[in-house]
Amino acid sequence: MVAGGLSGGDSYQGYRTRLVETLQSRGIRDLGVLRAVSLVPRHRFVPESVRHRAYEDAALPIGGGQTISQPWVQARYIEVLGLTGREKVLEVGTGSGYQTALLAMVADRVFSVERVPELTREAQKIMLELGIGNVTILGGDGTLGWRPYAPYDAVLVAAASPEVPKPLLEQLAVGGRLVIPIGDREKQALHLVTRRDADNYETTSLGDVRFVPLIGEHGFRR
Ligand code: SAM
């Protein structure tokens, strides 16, 4: 696990500690995830206009009609992947890069794909500024996965799709886990898919969620 240049202790530390307490009270137990939340400066990933709300357990706008998801949802998402620090992870939908930074602290390597060029550039910039070195961010259609680095021990899709994109299933390692919101544009259920062997995938539904659409060749068309 590479923690990047994050050490906490800035003037927002008290807010982060309170956010960790909120997440614990809402059932998040994974100590690695809670530690990541206590160190990653969420205020750096949101626009100036909503910076004062950065440590609320709430989704916030990040521009271009996109959102940074609610911290509880992001923490829960990562928790169900059961990461130990040794995994290679594919994330689809970098957005602001906040969840990417959390993943970077609980996995070995993170590859993240974002379709909106401005968000891709901003996220790449902030990873450099924060000294997070185990993340690579690519601009493009994440429904195609990122084949050169496959297979992945875990795949996290941060946007809603009508079905699990086939390339992502193919690029999941045997024994690997994938989380994705599946449904229509209005309402989805979070699905956890575990690849048991080459042709055997087991799917569990983890409850209702609401995400922006995954737009691409194997998601919503537009
Ligand atoms: N987890 C992110 C964060 O911490 O800010 C928020 C992700 S936001 C809910 C979903 C993101 O998925 C948006 O930035 C959107 O542009 C992106 N997206 C939608 N379709 C995509 C695709 N086919 N490939 C890559 N990214 C996509």
Boltz pocket constraint, residues with backbone or C-beta under 6 A from the ligand:
constraints:
  - pocket:
      binder: B
      contacts: [[A, 62], [A, 66], [A, 67], [A, 68], [A, 69], [A, 92], [A, 93], [A, 94], [A, 95], [A, 96], [A, 97], [A, 98], [A, 99], [A, 100], [A, 113], [A, 114], [A, 115], [A, 116], [A, 119], [A, 140], [A, 141], [A, 142], [A, 143], [A, 158], [A, 159], [A, 211], [A, 212], [A, 213], [A, 214], [A, 215], [A, 216], [A, 217], [A, 219]]
      max_distance: 6.0
